[in-house]
């Protein structure tokens, strides 16, 4: 599935994304720096009515958000992680196998510990205000 959207339409695209992925829980977000991975996760969290402020967890690796219906959403940014062993020590595996929604930025760093049912999400810059979102199901 492929979607092209303007940044002003990002929440509409987030709704479409959530409708398309239905019961999947783990999402590996791929894209260059500045492609909009965190921005897209923020839009998805807004649609899910997350109460917390959604930011990039680059320095903490893991952020945990709560929606107003009690659901937990994990946001992992593995940019600074060197390998799967470091990620496991940081608690990444617990998030991945928790049964909760989990969004993983820079998933290529931990490919071998991602669950088989992980949805691959690719974000690419078209221009300053437009992005392409491609979803590949397991």
C-alpha positions as a printed Julia matrix, in Angstrom:
138×3 Matrix{Float64}:
  0.0     0.0    0.0
  1.32    3.44  -0.89
  0.07    6.89   0.14
  1.3    10.33  -0.83
  0.37   13.2    1.46
  1.05   16.81   2.27
  2.17   17.59   5.8
 -1.07   19.51   6.36
 -2.94   16.2    5.69
 -0.81   14.05   7.97
 -3.55   13.24  10.5
 -5.89   12.12   7.69
 -3.08    9.89   6.43
 -2.52    8.6    9.98
 -6.22    7.62  10.14
 -5.9     5.82   6.78
 -2.77    4.08   8.03
 -4.5     2.87  11.21
 -7.45    1.61   9.17
 -5.12   -0.3    6.87
 -2.96   -1.91   9.56
 -5.92   -2.96  11.74
 -4.7    -5.59  14.22
 -0.95   -5.32  13.63
  1.0    -4.03  16.63
  4.66   -3.61  15.58
  5.72   -1.03  13.0
  9.28   -0.6   11.71
  9.66    2.92  10.3
 12.36    3.37   7.68
 13.49    6.66   6.21
 16.38    9.07   6.05
 16.94   11.72   8.69
 14.25   14.34   8.19
 11.87   12.01   6.33
  9.23   12.56   9.0
  9.23    9.35  11.02
  8.69   11.06  14.38
  6.22   13.51  12.84
  4.2    10.62  11.44
  4.26    8.78  14.77
  3.08   12.0   16.46
  0.15   12.19  14.0
 -0.78    8.55  14.67
 -0.62    9.23  18.41
 -2.87   12.28  17.97
 -5.42   10.12  16.16
 -5.16    7.55  18.99
 -5.74   10.4   21.47
 -2.46   10.09  23.3
 -2.4    12.37  26.32
  1.4    12.72  26.45
  3.6    15.04  24.38
  5.11   12.94  21.58
  8.79   13.65  20.92
 11.73   11.78  19.5
 13.19    9.41  22.1
 16.68    9.61  20.58
 18.44   10.06  23.92
 16.16    7.83  26.01
 15.68    5.18  23.27
 12.16    4.34  24.55
  9.18    6.6   25.18
  5.95    5.22  26.57
  2.72    7.06  25.78
 -0.78    6.56  27.16
 -3.93    7.13  25.15
 -7.03    8.44  26.87
 -8.61    4.95  26.62
 -5.77    3.38  28.63
 -3.82    1.88  25.72
 -0.02    1.98  25.85
  2.05    2.97  22.82
  5.81    2.44  22.68
  8.0     4.7   20.54
 11.54    3.43  20.05
 14.3     5.44  18.39
 17.3     3.19  17.84
 19.49    5.7   16.02
 22.11    5.68  18.8
 21.95    1.91  19.44
 24.89    0.02  17.99
 23.38   -3.5   17.85
 20.64   -5.85  19.03
 22.46   -6.76  22.25
 22.51   -3.12  23.34
 18.82   -2.79  22.4
 17.9    -5.9   24.41
 19.79   -4.51  27.44
 17.83   -1.27  27.07
 14.48   -3.12  27.23
 13.54   -2.99  23.56
 12.53   -6.66  23.4
 10.03   -6.19  26.23
  8.33   -3.45  24.21
  8.35   -5.47  20.98
  6.73   -8.5   22.6
  4.41   -6.64  24.99
  1.29   -6.94  22.84
  1.03   -3.14  22.8
  1.44   -0.83  19.81
  5.12   -0.29  19.11
  6.7     2.11  16.6
 10.39    1.54  15.89
 12.6     4.14  14.21
 15.89    2.84  12.72
 14.72   -0.82  12.9
 17.61   -2.05  10.74
 19.76   -1.88  13.88
 17.72   -4.69  15.48
 16.34   -6.59  12.52
 17.07  -10.0   14.07
 14.9    -9.35  17.17
 11.88   -7.87  15.37
  8.8   -10.11  15.52
  7.85  -11.83  12.25
  4.55   -9.92  12.2
  6.28   -6.52  12.03
  4.81   -4.15   9.43
  7.51   -2.34   7.44
  6.73    1.35   6.9
  8.83    3.44   4.52
  8.73    7.24   4.56
 10.36    9.27   1.81
 10.58   12.99   1.11
  8.94   14.09  -2.14
  9.52   17.78  -1.5
  9.58   20.16   1.48
  5.91   19.63   2.32
  5.03   16.24   0.81
  5.91   12.68   1.78
  5.4     9.19   0.4
  4.36    6.44   2.8
  4.7     2.82   1.75
  3.38   -0.01   3.92
  4.61   -3.59   3.49
  2.76   -6.24   5.42
  4.47   -9.4    6.7
